[in-house]
């Protein structure tokens, strides 16, 4: 398994060195002509963007120890204790619902 990883790493390194060593020569000049447009204003505009009141949820990310079955090279598995992320999301409360619950 390790030999395969080293062979792949060697091939990737050789390919990247080969790409860096490329010799690039311009063989033809390019030409770009952009179309021309004329725009005229026909009426005055008015933009009023909507307003939003957003209450974002509280997100707590912590870690905890969990026993996880981890495959090992060979035909057996073994339990190991790993640190895994733990995410808790508390949704934002609607102000109207909070006001009604306090009554």
DSSP file (Angstrom, degrees, kcal/mol; ACC not computed):
  #  RESIDUE AA STRUCTURE BP1 BP2  ACC     N-H-->O    O-->H-N    N-H-->O    O-->H-N    TCO  KAPPA ALPHA  PHI   PSI    X-CA   Y-CA   Z-CA
    1    1 A X     >        0   0    0      0, 0.0     4,-1.7     0, 0.0     5,-0.1   0.000 360.0 360.0 360.0 -42.5    0.0    0.0    0.0
    2    2 A X  H  >  +     0   0    0      1,-0.2     4,-2.3     2,-0.2     5,-0.2   0.879 360.0  55.0 -68.2 -36.9    2.8    2.4    0.9
    3    3 A X  H  > S+     0   0    0      1,-0.2     4,-2.4     2,-0.2    -1,-0.2   0.904 106.3  51.9 -62.7 -39.8    4.7    1.6   -2.3
    4    4 A X  H  > S+     0   0    0      1,-0.2     4,-2.6     2,-0.2    -1,-0.2   0.912 109.0  50.0 -62.5 -42.8    1.6    2.5   -4.4
    5    5 A X  H  X S+     0   0    0     -4,-1.7     4,-2.5     1,-0.2    -1,-0.2   0.906 111.9  48.0 -63.2 -41.3    1.3    5.8   -2.6
    6    6 A X  H  X S+     0   0    0     -4,-2.3     4,-2.2     2,-0.2    -1,-0.2   0.883 111.4  50.2 -67.5 -37.5    5.0    6.6   -3.3
    7    7 A X  H  X S+     0   0    0     -4,-2.4     4,-2.4     2,-0.2    -2,-0.2   0.927 112.5  46.7 -65.7 -44.4    4.7    5.6   -7.0
    8    8 A X  H  X S+     0   0    0     -4,-2.6     4,-2.5     1,-0.2     5,-0.2   0.923 112.3  50.2 -63.7 -43.9    1.6    7.8   -7.4
    9    9 A X  H  X S+     0   0    0     -4,-2.5     4,-2.2     1,-0.2    -1,-0.2   0.891 111.0  50.2 -61.3 -39.2    3.3   10.7   -5.7
   10   10 A X  H  X S+     0   0    0     -4,-2.2     4,-2.5     2,-0.2    -1,-0.2   0.904 110.5  48.7 -65.3 -42.1    6.4   10.3   -7.9
   11   11 A X  H  X S+     0   0    0     -4,-2.4     4,-2.4     2,-0.2    -2,-0.2   0.905 111.7  49.0 -65.2 -41.2    4.3   10.2  -11.1
   12   12 A X  H  X S+     0   0    0     -4,-2.5     4,-2.3     2,-0.2    -2,-0.2   0.909 112.2  49.3 -64.4 -41.3    2.4   13.4  -10.0
   13   13 A X  H  X S+     0   0    0     -4,-2.2     4,-2.2    -5,-0.2    -2,-0.2   0.921 111.6  48.4 -63.4 -44.0    5.7   15.1   -9.2
   14   14 A X  H  X S+     0   0    0     -4,-2.5     4,-2.1     1,-0.2    -2,-0.2   0.895 111.8  49.8 -63.9 -40.3    7.2   14.1  -12.6
   15   15 A X  H  X S+     0   0    0     -4,-2.4     4,-1.9     2,-0.2    -1,-0.2   0.896 110.9  48.7 -66.4 -39.7    4.1   15.3  -14.4
   16   16 A X  H  X S+     0   0    0     -4,-2.3     4,-1.9     2,-0.2    -2,-0.2   0.871 111.3  49.9 -69.8 -35.0    4.1   18.7  -12.6
   17   17 A X  H  X S+     0   0    0     -4,-2.2     4,-1.7     2,-0.2    -1,-0.2   0.892 109.6  52.0 -67.1 -38.8    7.8   19.1  -13.4
   18   18 A X  H  < S+     0   0    0     -4,-2.1    -2,-0.2     1,-0.2    -1,-0.2   0.883 110.0  48.7 -64.6 -38.1    7.1   18.3  -17.0
   19   19 A X  H >< S+     0   0    0     -4,-1.9     3,-1.3     1,-0.2    -1,-0.2   0.871 109.3  52.0 -69.7 -36.2    4.4   21.0  -17.1
   20   20 A X  H 3< S+     0   0    0     -4,-1.9    -1,-0.2     1,-0.3    -2,-0.2   0.842 105.6  56.5 -67.4 -32.7    6.6   23.6  -15.5
   21   21 A X  T 3< S+     0   0    0     -4,-1.7    -1,-0.3    -5,-0.1    -2,-0.2   0.316  80.0 128.5 -82.8   8.7    9.3   22.9  -18.2
   22   22 A X    <   -     0   0    0     -3,-1.3     2,-0.6    -5,-0.1    -3,-0.1  -0.358  52.8-141.7 -67.3 145.1    6.9   23.7  -21.1
   23   23 A X        -     0   0    0     -2,-0.0     2,-0.5     2,-0.0    -2,-0.1  -0.951  18.3-165.1-108.2 119.0    8.1   26.1  -23.7
   24   24 A X        +     0   0    0     -2,-0.6     2,-0.4     2,-0.0    -2,-0.0  -0.905   8.7 179.4-111.4 129.6    5.3   28.3  -25.0
   25   25 A X        -     0   0    0     -2,-0.5     2,-0.4     0, 0.0    -2,-0.0  -0.993  29.7-123.3-129.6 136.4    5.6   30.4  -28.2
   26   26 A X        +     0   0    0     -2,-0.4     3,-0.1     1,-0.1    -2,-0.0  -0.647  29.0 176.8 -76.7 126.6    2.9   32.7  -29.7
   27   27 A X        +     0   0    0     -2,-0.4     2,-0.3     1,-0.3    -1,-0.1   0.581  63.3  23.6-107.4 -13.9    2.3   31.6  -33.3
   28   28 A X  S    S-     0   0    0      0, 0.0    -1,-0.3     0, 0.0     2,-0.2  -0.990  75.8-116.6-153.6 142.7   -0.5   33.9  -34.3
   29   29 A X        -     0   0    0     -2,-0.3     2,-0.2    -3,-0.1    -2,-0.0  -0.551  32.0-135.3 -77.6 144.3   -1.8   37.4  -33.2
   30   30 A X        -     0   0    0     -2,-0.2     2,-0.3     2,-0.0    -1,-0.0  -0.604  13.9-160.4 -97.2 162.0   -5.3   37.6  -31.8
   31   31 A X        -     0   0    0     -2,-0.2     2,-0.4     2,-0.0    -2,-0.0  -0.980   7.3-177.2-145.2 128.6   -8.0   40.1  -32.6
   32   32 A X        -     0   0    0     -2,-0.3     2,-0.5     2,-0.0    -2,-0.0  -0.991   2.3-174.5-129.6 125.1  -11.1   41.0  -30.5
   33   33 A X        -     0   0    0     -2,-0.4     2,-0.3     0, 0.0    -2,-0.0  -0.979  14.3-151.6-118.0 121.1  -13.8   43.5  -31.6
   34   34 A X        -     0   0    0     -2,-0.5     2,-0.1     1,-0.1    -2,-0.0  -0.676  23.4-110.4 -89.5 143.4  -16.5   44.2  -29.1
   35   35 A X        -     0   0    0     -2,-0.3     2,-0.4     1,-0.1    -1,-0.1  -0.398  30.2-131.1 -68.6 151.0  -20.0   45.3  -30.3
   36   36 A X        -     0   0    0     -2,-0.1     2,-0.3     2,-0.0    -1,-0.1  -0.883  24.9-174.8-107.8 136.5  -21.0   48.9  -29.7
   37   37 A X        -     0   0    0     -2,-0.4     2,-0.4     2,-0.0     0, 0.0  -0.937  16.1-151.0-127.8 149.9  -24.3   49.9  -28.2
   38   38 A X        -     0   0    0     -2,-0.3     2,-0.4     2,-0.0    -2,-0.0  -0.990  16.5-169.6-118.7 130.9  -26.0   53.1  -27.5
   39   39 A X        -     0   0    0     -2,-0.4     2,-0.4     2,-0.0    -2,-0.0  -0.964   2.6-171.0-123.0 135.4  -28.4   53.3  -24.5
   40   40 A X        -     0   0    0     -2,-0.4     2,-0.4     0, 0.0    -2,-0.0  -0.968  26.0-118.0-127.1 145.7  -30.8   56.1  -23.7
   41   41 A X        +     0   0    0     -2,-0.4     3,-0.1     1,-0.1    -2,-0.0  -0.662  26.5 179.4 -82.3 130.1  -32.9   56.7  -20.6
   42   42 A X        +     0   0    0     -2,-0.4     2,-0.3     1,-0.3    -1,-0.1   0.648  66.0   6.1-104.6 -20.8  -36.7   56.7  -21.3
   43   43 A X  S    S-     0   0    0      0, 0.0    -1,-0.3     0, 0.0     2,-0.2  -0.986  78.9 -96.7-156.3 160.2  -38.0   57.3  -17.8
   44   44 A X        -     0   0    0     -2,-0.3     2,-0.3    -3,-0.1    -2,-0.0  -0.507  40.6-141.3 -76.0 147.9  -36.8   58.0  -14.3
   45   45 A X        -     0   0    0     -2,-0.2     2,-0.4     2,-0.0    -1,-0.0  -0.781  14.1-166.4-112.3 157.2  -36.4   55.0  -12.0
   46   46 A X        -     0   0    0     -2,-0.3     2,-0.5     2,-0.0    -2,-0.0  -0.969   6.0-171.7-142.6 124.6  -37.2   54.5   -8.3
   47   47 A X        +     0   0    0     -2,-0.4     2,-0.5     2,-0.0    -2,-0.0  -0.972   7.8 177.3-122.9 123.4  -35.9   51.6   -6.3
   48   48 A X        -     0   0    0     -2,-0.5     2,-0.2     0, 0.0    -2,-0.0  -0.972  20.7-148.4-122.1 114.2  -37.0   50.8   -2.7
   49   49 A X        -     0   0    0     -2,-0.5     2,-0.0     1,-0.1    -2,-0.0  -0.556  22.7-108.0 -82.1 144.9  -35.5   47.6   -1.4
   50   50 A X        -     0   0    0     -2,-0.2     2,-0.4     1,-0.1    -1,-0.1  -0.365  30.0-132.6 -68.8 151.5  -37.4   45.5    1.1
   51   51 A X        -     0   0    0     -2,-0.0     2,-0.4     2,-0.0    -1,-0.1  -0.849  19.8-164.1-106.6 143.7  -36.2   45.5    4.7
   52   52 A X        -     0   0    0     -2,-0.4     2,-0.6     2,-0.0     0, 0.0  -0.965  15.8-152.5-127.9 143.0  -35.8   42.3    6.7
   53   53 A X        -     0   0    0     -2,-0.4     2,-0.5     2,-0.0    -2,-0.0  -0.959  26.1-170.8-111.9 110.0  -35.4   41.7   10.4
   54   54 A X        -     0   0    0     -2,-0.6     2,-0.6     2,-0.0    -2,-0.0  -0.889  17.5-165.8-112.4 128.0  -33.4   38.5   10.7
   55   55 A X        -     0   0    0     -2,-0.5    37,-0.3    37,-0.1     2,-0.2  -0.946  20.2-150.9-108.2 111.3  -32.9   36.6   13.9
   56   56 A X        -     0   0    0     -2,-0.6    37,-0.2     1,-0.1     2,-0.1  -0.488  18.5-108.9 -81.8 150.7  -30.1   34.0   13.3
   57   57 A X        -     0   0    0     -2,-0.2     2,-0.5    35,-0.1    34,-0.2  -0.378  29.7-111.5 -74.1 156.8  -29.9   30.8   15.2
   58   58 A X  E     -A   90   0A   0     32,-2.1    32,-3.1    -2,-0.1     2,-0.5  -0.785  32.9-164.7 -86.3 130.1  -27.3   30.1   17.8
   59   59 A X  E     -A   89   0A   0     -2,-0.5     2,-0.6    30,-0.2    30,-0.2  -0.972   5.7-169.6-120.9 120.8  -24.8   27.5   16.7
   60   60 A X  E     -A   88   0A   0     28,-2.8    28,-2.7    -2,-0.5     2,-0.6  -0.947   2.3-169.7-110.8 120.7  -22.5   25.8   19.2
   61   61 A X  E     +A   87   0A   0     -2,-0.6     2,-0.2    26,-0.2    26,-0.2  -0.946  21.3 150.1-112.0 119.2  -19.8   23.6   17.8
   62   62 A X  E     -A   86   0A   0     24,-3.1    24,-3.4    -2,-0.6     2,-0.3  -0.723  36.6-117.9-131.7-178.0  -17.9   21.5   20.4
   63   63 A X  E     -A   85   0A   0     22,-0.2     2,-0.3    -2,-0.2    22,-0.2  -0.911  23.9-177.8-124.4 155.8  -16.1   18.2   20.4
   64   64 A X  E     -A   84   0A   0     20,-1.6    20,-1.9    -2,-0.3     2,-0.4  -0.977  32.0-104.4-147.1 158.9  -16.7   15.0   22.2
   65   65 A X  E     +A   83   0A   0     -2,-0.3     2,-0.3    18,-0.2    18,-0.2  -0.725  40.8 175.9 -87.9 129.9  -15.0   11.6   22.5
   66   66 A X  E     -A   82   0A   0     16,-1.7    16,-1.9    -2,-0.4     2,-0.6  -0.977  32.2-123.3-132.2 146.0  -16.8    8.8   20.6
   67   67 A X  E     -A   81   0A   0     -2,-0.3     2,-0.4    14,-0.2    14,-0.2  -0.823  37.9-179.5 -88.3 121.2  -15.8    5.1   20.1
   68   68 A X  E     -A   80   0A   0     12,-2.4    12,-2.1    -2,-0.6     2,-0.6  -0.963  31.6-121.7-125.8 137.5  -15.7    4.5   16.4
   69   69 A X  E     -A   79   0A   0     -2,-0.4     2,-0.5    10,-0.2    10,-0.2  -0.708  34.6-167.6 -79.3 118.7  -14.8    1.3   14.6
   70   70 A X  E     -A   78   0A   0      8,-2.3     8,-1.7    -2,-0.6     2,-0.1  -0.925  18.8-125.0-113.4 126.0  -11.9    2.1   12.4
   71   71 A X  E     -A   77   0A   0     -2,-0.5     2,-0.3     6,-0.2     6,-0.2  -0.460  26.6-158.3 -69.0 140.9  -10.7   -0.2    9.6
   72   72 A X        -     0   0    0      4,-1.3     2,-0.3    -2,-0.1     4,-0.2  -0.809  34.0 -86.5-113.9 157.2   -7.1   -1.2    9.8
   73   73 A X  S    S+     0   0    0     -2,-0.3     2,-0.3     2,-0.1     3,-0.1  -0.503 103.6  35.6 -63.9 123.3   -4.8   -2.5    7.0
   74   74 A X  S    S-     0   0    0     -2,-0.3    -2,-0.0     1,-0.1    -3,-0.0  -0.928 114.7 -56.3 127.4-155.2   -5.5   -6.2    7.1
   75   75 A X  S    S+     0   0    0     -2,-0.3     2,-0.3    -4,-0.1    -1,-0.1   0.269 105.6  75.4-110.2  10.5   -8.6   -8.2    7.7
   76   76 A X        -     0   0    0     -4,-0.2    -4,-1.3    -3,-0.1     2,-0.3  -0.807  60.5-146.2-122.8 161.9   -9.5   -6.9   11.2
   77   77 A X  E     -A   71   0A   0     -2,-0.3     2,-0.3    -6,-0.2    -6,-0.2  -0.835  11.2-160.5-120.9 163.8  -11.0   -3.7   12.7
   78   78 A X  E     -A   70   0A   0     -8,-1.7    -8,-2.3    -2,-0.3     2,-0.4  -0.999  20.2-117.9-146.6 141.3  -10.3   -2.0   15.9
   79   79 A X  E     +A   69   0A   0     -2,-0.3     2,-0.3   -10,-0.2   -10,-0.2  -0.657  35.0 177.9 -82.9 135.6  -12.2    0.5   18.1
   80   80 A X  E     -A   68   0A   0    -12,-2.1   -12,-2.4    -2,-0.4     2,-0.6  -0.958  30.6-120.9-132.0 152.7  -10.4    3.8   18.6
   81   81 A X  E     +A   67   0A   0     -2,-0.3     2,-0.3   -14,-0.2   -14,-0.2  -0.858  38.7 178.8 -95.1 120.6  -11.5    6.9   20.5
   82   82 A X  E     -A   66   0A   0    -16,-1.9   -16,-1.7    -2,-0.6     2,-0.7  -0.821  33.3-116.1-119.0 157.6  -11.6    9.9   18.2
   83   83 A X  E     -A   65   0A   0     -2,-0.3     2,-0.3   -18,-0.2   -18,-0.2  -0.865  40.7-179.2 -92.5 118.4  -12.5   13.6   18.6
   84   84 A X  E     -A   64   0A   0    -20,-1.9   -20,-1.6    -2,-0.7     2,-0.1  -0.872  30.4-101.0-119.0 151.1  -15.5   14.3   16.5
   85   85 A X  E     -A   63   0A   0     -2,-0.3     2,-0.4   -22,-0.2   -22,-0.2  -0.401  28.5-160.3 -71.1 146.9  -17.4   17.6   16.0
   86   86 A X  E     -A   62   0A   0    -24,-3.4   -24,-3.1    -2,-0.1     2,-0.5  -0.988   8.0-168.4-128.8 120.1  -20.6   18.1   17.9
   87   87 A X  E     -A   61   0A   0     -2,-0.4     2,-0.5   -26,-0.2   -26,-0.2  -0.935   6.3-173.9-116.5 127.6  -23.0   20.8   16.5
   88   88 A X  E     -A   60   0A   0    -28,-2.7   -28,-2.8    -2,-0.5     2,-0.5  -0.986   6.1-165.3-119.8 126.8  -26.0   22.1   18.3
   89   89 A X  E     -A   59   0A   0     -2,-0.5     2,-0.6   -30,-0.2   -30,-0.2  -0.954   4.8-167.6-115.5 122.9  -28.3   24.5   16.6
   90   90 A X  E     -A   58   0A   0    -32,-3.1   -32,-2.1    -2,-0.5     3,-0.1  -0.938  25.8-130.0-107.5 111.6  -30.9   26.5   18.5
   91   91 A X        -     0   0    0     -2,-0.6     2,-0.1   -34,-0.2   -35,-0.1  -0.234  27.0-102.9 -62.0 148.0  -33.4   28.1   16.1
   92   92 A X        -     0   0    0    -37,-0.3     2,-0.4     1,-0.1   -35,-0.1  -0.420  36.5-122.8 -67.0 144.7  -34.0   31.8   16.5
   93   93 A X        -     0   0    0    -37,-0.2     2,-0.3    -2,-0.1    -1,-0.1  -0.733  21.0-115.1 -93.4 140.3  -37.3   32.6   18.3
   94   94 A X     >  -     0   0    0     -2,-0.4     4,-2.2     1,-0.1     5,-0.2  -0.562  20.4-133.3 -71.5 133.0  -39.9   34.8   16.5
   95   95 A X  H  > S+     0   0    0     -2,-0.3     4,-2.3     1,-0.2     5,-0.2   0.851 105.6  53.3 -58.1 -37.2  -40.3   38.1   18.5
   96   96 A X  H  > S+     0   0    0      1,-0.2     4,-2.2     2,-0.2    -1,-0.2   0.915 109.7  47.3 -65.4 -42.4  -44.2   37.8   18.3
   97   97 A X  H  > S+     0   0    0      2,-0.2     4,-2.3     1,-0.2    -2,-0.2   0.884 111.8  50.6 -65.7 -38.3  -44.1   34.2   19.7
   98   98 A X  H  X S+     0   0    0     -4,-2.2     4,-1.5     2,-0.2    -1,-0.2   0.916 110.6  49.1 -65.4 -42.8  -41.7   35.3   22.5
   99   99 A X  H  X S+     0   0    0     -4,-2.3     4,-0.7     1,-0.2    -2,-0.2   0.900 112.7  47.9 -63.7 -40.5  -44.0   38.3   23.4
  100  100 A X  H >< S+     0   0    0     -4,-2.2     3,-0.6     1,-0.2    -2,-0.2   0.878 110.0  52.0 -68.6 -37.2  -47.1   35.9   23.5
  101  101 A X  H 3< S+     0   0    0     -4,-2.3    -1,-0.2     1,-0.2    -2,-0.2   0.795 105.4  55.7 -69.9 -27.7  -45.3   33.4   25.6
  102  102 A X  H 3<        0   0    0     -4,-1.5    -1,-0.2     1,-0.2    -2,-0.2   0.696 360.0 360.0 -77.8 -18.4  -44.3   36.0   28.2
  103  103 A X    <<        0   0    0     -4,-0.7    -1,-0.2    -3,-0.6    -2,-0.1   0.478 360.0 360.0 -71.7 360.0  -48.0   37.1   28.7
